[in-house]
Amino acid sequence: MTDFDLNEINRLLTTTKQVRKRLNLEQSVPNELLLECIEIAGHAPVGGNLERNRWIIVTDSELKNEIAKAYRSVGLPYLQANQGARADSRTAKVIDSSIYLIENMHKVPAMVIPLRLDRPPVREDEAGSVAGYFGSVLPSVWSFQLAARARGLGSAWTTFHLAHEEIIAKLLGIPNSVTQCALLPVAFYTGDSFSPAPRKKAAEVTYLNQWKHSLL
């Protein structure tokens, strides 16, 4: 038994999307609302219950312009190269919306950067450690995005800026010992709501005991 409204929980989980074209670039987002989302995100599971995740909210226009410039220098050539490749309509739509975001990144009301207070493992024999490292960050970011969605805010997980992590770190006064994990443009979203994206059925992508052994 559960005291949750599963219909509403399922609606939240299936309609929280990467929002790019539907970010409201004209309406500011109160810092208090972002803090509510970060408060919720702080309850996500982390390795050893060590609270080593931190967040930076960027709303200053000059800082956003510089970050957007670095983001664009990496993202635009990458997406334009893929735009000409043969792709299905869904992929083409994602590329198109991603280019739109690049061209308008400097206009987003808030950039939210999740951080961790150390650096990820770098040795090849530490692959498991790398997975564990980011496994202590990603649940928090997803919780932030869910909390944002529930409050009428759209967001998108992006990483193009990480090619210039040192430049961004200097710009924001982030120590070299701290890792930037993503960049989330955040804004109120336009339109009424979102519908679930088309996805394969669980039985099509889940196996029992052995690779490609169907559950059915």
ABEGO torsion letter per residue (X at the ends): XBABBAAAAAAAAAABBBBAAABBAABBBBAAAAAAAAAAAAABBBBGGBBABBBBBBABAAAAAAAAAAAAAAAAAAAAAAAABBBBAAAAAAAAAAAAAAAAAAABABBBBBBBABBBBABAAAAAAAAAAAAAAAAAAAAAAAAAAAAGBBBBBBAAAAAAAAAAAAAAGBBAABBBABBBBBBBBBEABBBBBBBBBAAAABBBGBBGBBAX
